[in-house]
Structures are given as C-alpha cells and as structure tokens.
C-alpha cells in the first residue's frame, strides 16, 4: 500500500503546490502554495474539460447500465447456444482500447467509413461524424466496448438471486414485469450500484480511445480531463499544474464514490427495515 499507492499519491499532492517542470527535480522547484489550483479554477478551458468529462461519463454509464441490465434480463433463461452468445457479448471489452479507437475511427471515416458508405448506398449524404458529432461518436464507441461489462455482472447477479423468492412471487400471481420491478431489481441493487460506480470511475479516466479517435478535438469538444492532464504534463511541460488537475479529478471521484456508497448503505438499511417489519407482523 505504501509503495504502490500512498507514496505516489503523496508525491503528486506535494508536486501540485510547486512550480514544477521536467527540467528540474521536485526538490528544486519553487513552492507556490495554492497558485496552481487557483489558476485552474479560473481557467475556462479547464472548466470546459470538466464539463465534457461529466457529460461523457454520465452519458456512457447511463446507457451502458440500461442496455447491460436489459440484455441480462432478456438472456436470463436457458437457451441453446447461450455460452457462445455470452462469449460473443464480452469480446468488445477484451480488445485493447487503442485498437477500439482505430477501428471506430476508420468506421467513422468520411469517405471510406462503413457508416457513410451505408448512408450513401441508400441515397443519403455522408456525415462528418468526428467533426460535427465528435462527442456522440466517442460515446457510441465506449458504449459498444463496455456494455458487455455491465451485462456480465448483471447476469451473474440475476443468476445468484434466491429462487425461492421468485417461485413464491410466481405462485402469488406476479407478472414477469412485477417480478423485475419488485423482486429482481431491489435484490440486485447492491451489485448494480457497485457496477455503476466502477464504470463511472473508469469513464472519468478514459484516455486511449478518445486520443486515437479525435485527439480531444475538434477544439475542446472531446477533451476530457484525463486527456488534458496528459497534455499538460507532456506537451505543455507543466507538471505542477498537471498534478493539481489530477487532485481535482481525485476529489471528484472520491465525492462520487462516497455518495454512491452512502446510497448503497441507505438501500441496505431500507431492505433490513422492511425485513424487520415483516418479522414483527408474523
């Protein structure tokens, strides 16, 4: 823990208070206090990157949770060839992010890409996907790659549900929709919250796919915070500012994590309270 987490984290926090660039060691840099944080707070480009990051993360996780959970509910049954189908579903998340970025970049190509070729084959005009709709194009690529992650965990949660509760509800006349709303989803909620949290944290840190597809452009329309941190450190050679940016990202993720864990505890408390009420009625 000390070597792999605490020391790098402390090093980054210490560097964020200094005017630090790659030409000098951290000890040689000048201590400037909170100047890097104040500079970023007043930087409109940084605020725009934060906005793009939030839009990207919320969009991809919302759609991935909806699709992944929907697929899990649809395929939670005994079907011939199910093992092959599940393998096909998880293939996208096994591909390297750089390869995913290249594949989708070629698919979005204005002249030879498969999307514009399809549009032109039916008499429609081509679309500048990575120009006019860059953020949407990147969101679609991420959804394609990571929906299987939600699907696999949701399916595992579904298959671990107590069959006695489902059988009892079926005997009592519950419809399939009622089983999903009142039994399956509440019992799956702890797993869904943790799954959504993991994907949300990962979505805030996406780098390779966006870097390959758009390099953050056009303008700053797809420059998420992780990409801006990388550019600040490597292209602009402002290591102290990049460290301060990383700390801002860390604070955002910590607040998000604490909120979702608190929500999970609240849900567990509600379920436990309902169980106690049922026991008291008996």
C-alpha positions in Angstrom: 0.0 0.0 0.0 2.8 2.4 0.9 4.8 1.8 -2.2 2.1 1.4 -4.8 -0.5 3.9 -3.5 0.4 6.2 -0.7 3.9 7.3 -1.9 2.8 8.2 -5.5 -0.3 9.9 -4.1 1.7 12.0 -1.6 4.3 12.8 -4.3 1.6 14.1 -6.6 -0.1 16.2 -3.9 3.3 17.7 -2.9 4.1 18.5 -6.6 0.8 20.2 -7.0 2.0 23.0 -4.7 5.1 23.7 -6.7 6.1 25.4 -9.9 7.5 22.1 -11.3 8.6 21.2 -14.9 10.5 18.2 -16.3 13.8 20.1 -16.4 14.1 20.1 -12.6 13.6 17.7 -9.7 10.7 18.1 -7.4 13.0 19.4 -4.7 14.5 22.1 -7.0 11.1 23.5 -7.9 9.7 26.6 -6.3 6.9 26.3 -3.7 3.9 28.4 -4.8 1.2 27.2 -2.5 -2.3 27.0 -4.0 -1.4 29.0 -7.1 -1.8 26.0 -9.4 -5.3 25.3 -8.0 -6.4 29.0 -8.3 -5.1 29.1 -11.9 -7.1 26.1 -12.9 -10.2 27.3 -11.1 -10.1 30.4 -13.2 -9.2 28.6 -16.4 -12.2 28.4 -18.8 -10.5 25.6 -20.8 -10.1 23.5 -17.6 -13.8 24.1 -16.7 -14.8 23.1 -20.2 -12.8 19.9 -19.9 -14.6 19.2 -16.6 -17.9 19.7 -18.3 -17.0 17.4 -21.2 -15.9 14.8 -18.7 -19.2 14.9 -16.8 -21.3 14.8 -20.0 -19.3 11.8 -21.3 -19.2 9.8 -18.1 -22.9 10.3 -17.2 -24.0 9.5 -20.8 -22.0 6.4 -21.3 -22.7 4.9 -17.8 -26.5 5.6 -18.1 -26.8 4.0 -21.5 -24.5 1.1 -20.6 -26.4 0.3 -17.4 -29.7 0.4 -19.3 -28.5 -1.8 -22.1 -26.4 -4.2 -20.0 -29.2 -4.7 -17.5 -31.8 -5.1 -20.2 -29.7 -7.7 -22.0 -29.1 -9.6 -18.8 -32.9 -9.7 -18.0 -33.6 -10.8 -21.6 -31.0 -13.6 -21.6 -31.5 -14.9 -18.1 -33.0 -18.1 -19.4 -32.0 -21.5 -20.7 -31.3 -21.1 -24.4 -29.4 -23.3 -26.8 -26.0 -21.8 -27.6 -26.1 -19.4 -24.6 -22.4 -19.9 -23.8 -21.4 -19.0 -27.3 -23.7 -15.9 -27.2 -22.2 -14.7 -23.9 -18.7 -15.2 -25.3 -19.6 -13.0 -28.3 -21.0 -10.4 -26.0 -17.8 -10.0 -24.0 -15.4 -9.8 -27.0 -15.5 -6.0 -27.3 -14.3 -5.4 -23.7 -11.3 -7.8 -24.4 -10.0 -5.6 -27.2 -7.2 -3.2 -26.5 -8.5 0.4 -26.2 -6.1 1.7 -28.9 -7.4 -0.9 -31.3 -11.0 0.1 -30.5 -10.2 3.7 -31.2 -8.6 2.8 -34.5 -11.5 0.6 -35.6 -14.1 3.2 -34.8 -12.0 6.0 -36.4 -12.0 4.1 -39.7 -15.7 3.2 -39.4 -16.4 7.0 -39.0 -14.1 8.0 -41.9 -16.0 10.5 -44.1 -15.3 8.7 -47.4 -14.3 5.0 -46.8 -16.1 4.5 -43.4 -18.8 1.9 -43.2 -21.4 4.4 -41.8 -21.1 6.9 -44.6 -20.9 4.2 -47.2 -24.2 2.8 -45.8 -25.8 6.2 -45.9 -24.7 6.9 -49.5 -25.9 3.4 -50.6 -29.5 4.5 -49.6 -29.2 7.9 -51.2 -28.4 10.0 -48.2 -25.4 12.4 -47.7 -22.4 11.4 -45.6 -21.9 12.8 -42.1 -18.8 14.3 -40.6 -19.0 12.1 -37.6 -15.7 13.1 -35.9 -16.3 16.7 -36.7 -19.9 17.7 -36.2 -20.8 14.9 -33.8 -17.4 14.1 -32.2 -18.6 13.6 -28.6 -21.5 11.5 -29.6 -19.3 9.3 -31.8 -16.9 8.8 -28.9 -19.8 7.9 -26.6 -21.1 5.3 -29.0 -17.7 3.7 -29.2 -17.4 3.5 -25.4 -20.9 2.1 -25.1 -20.1 -0.6 -27.6 -16.9 -1.6 -25.7 -18.2 -1.6 -22.1 -21.8 -2.6 -22.2 -20.7 -6.2 -22.0 -19.1 -5.5 -18.6 -22.4 -4.4 -17.2 -24.2 -7.3 -18.9 -21.9 -10.0 -17.4 -22.1 -8.6 -13.9 -25.8 -8.1 -14.1 -26.3 -11.6 -15.4 -24.2 -13.0 -12.6 -26.3 -11.0 -10.1 -29.5 -12.3 -11.6 -28.4 -15.9 -11.5 -27.4 -15.6 -7.9 -30.9 -14.4 -6.8 -32.8 -16.7 -4.3 -35.1 -18.8 -6.5 -37.4 -19.3 -3.5 -38.5 -15.6 -3.7 -39.1 -15.8 -7.4 -41.1 -19.0 -7.1 -43.2 -17.5 -4.2 -44.0 -14.4 -6.3 -44.9 -16.6 -9.3 -47.3 -18.6 -7.1 -48.8 -15.4 -5.8 -49.6 -14.4 -9.4 -46.9 -11.8 -10.0 -46.4 -11.0 -13.7 -42.8 -11.0 -15.2 -42.7 -7.2 -15.1 -43.8 -7.2 -11.4 -41.1 -9.7 -10.6 -38.5 -7.5 -12.3 -39.6 -4.3 -10.6 -40.4 -5.5 -7.1 -38.1 -8.5 -6.6 -35.2 -8.7 -9.1 -34.1 -5.1 -9.2 -34.3 -4.4 -5.5 -32.3 -7.6 -4.8 -29.8 -6.7 -7.5 -29.4 -3.1 -6.4 -26.1 -3.6 -4.3 -24.4 -5.2 -7.3 -25.8 -2.6 -9.7 -24.6 0.3 -7.5 -21.0 -1.2 -7.3 -21.0 -2.0 -11.0 -22.2 1.5 -11.9 -19.6 3.0 -9.6 -16.7 1.0 -11.2 -17.8 2.1 -14.7 -18.2 5.7 -13.6 -14.8 5.9 -12.2 -13.3 4.3 -15.3 -15.3 6.6 -17.6 -13.7 9.6 -15.8 -10.3 8.2 -16.7 -10.8 7.2 -20.4 -7.8 8.3 -22.5 -6.7 6.0 -25.2 -9.9 5.6 -27.3 -10.5 9.4 -27.3 -6.8 10.2 -28.0 -6.8 7.8 -31.1 -10.2 8.8 -32.4 -10.2 12.6 -32.0 -7.2 13.7 -30.0 -9.6 15.8 -28.0 -10.9 17.8 -30.9 -12.4 19.4 -32.8 -11.4 22.3 -30.4 -12.0 21.0 -26.9 -15.3 19.2 -27.7 -13.9 15.8 -26.7 -11.0 16.7 -24.4 -11.9 15.0 -21.2 -9.9 15.7 -18.0 -7.6 12.7 -18.3 -6.5 13.8 -21.8 -6.0 17.4 -20.6 -3.8 16.2 -17.7 -1.7 14.1 -20.1 -1.2 17.1 -22.5 -0.4 19.5 -19.6 2.3 17.2 -18.4 3.8 16.1 -21.7 3.1 18.9 -24.2 3.0 22.0 -22.0 5.6 20.5 -19.5 3.7 21.9 -16.5 4.0 19.0 -14.1 2.7 21.1 -11.1 -0.4 22.1 -12.9 -1.0 18.6 -14.1 -0.6 17.3 -10.5 -3.2 19.9 -9.3 -5.5 18.8 -12.1 -5.1 15.2 -11.1 -6.0 16.1 -7.5 -9.2 17.9 -8.7 -10.1 14.7 -10.6 -9.3 12.6 -7.4 -11.6 14.8 -5.3 -14.4 14.5 -7.8 -14.1 10.7 -7.8 -13.9 10.5 -4.0 -17.1 12.6 -3.6 -18.8 10.4 -6.2 -17.7 7.2 -4.5 -18.8 8.4 -1.1 -22.2 9.4 -2.4 -22.8 6.1 -4.1 -21.6 4.1 -1.1 -23.9 6.1 1.2 -26.8 5.4 -1.2 -26.0 1.7 -1.1 -25.9 1.8 2.7 -29.3 3.6 2.7 -30.8 0.9 0.4 -29.5 -1.9 2.6 -31.0 -0.1 5.6 -34.4 0.1 3.9 -34.3 -3.6 3.0 -33.3 -4.5 6.6 -36.1 -2.3 8.0 -38.6 -4.0 5.6 -37.5 -7.4 6.8 -37.8 -6.4 10.4 -41.4 -5.1 9.8 -42.3 -8.4 8.1 -40.9 -10.4 11.0 -42.8 -8.3 13.5 -46.1 -8.8 11.6 -45.6 -12.5 11.8 
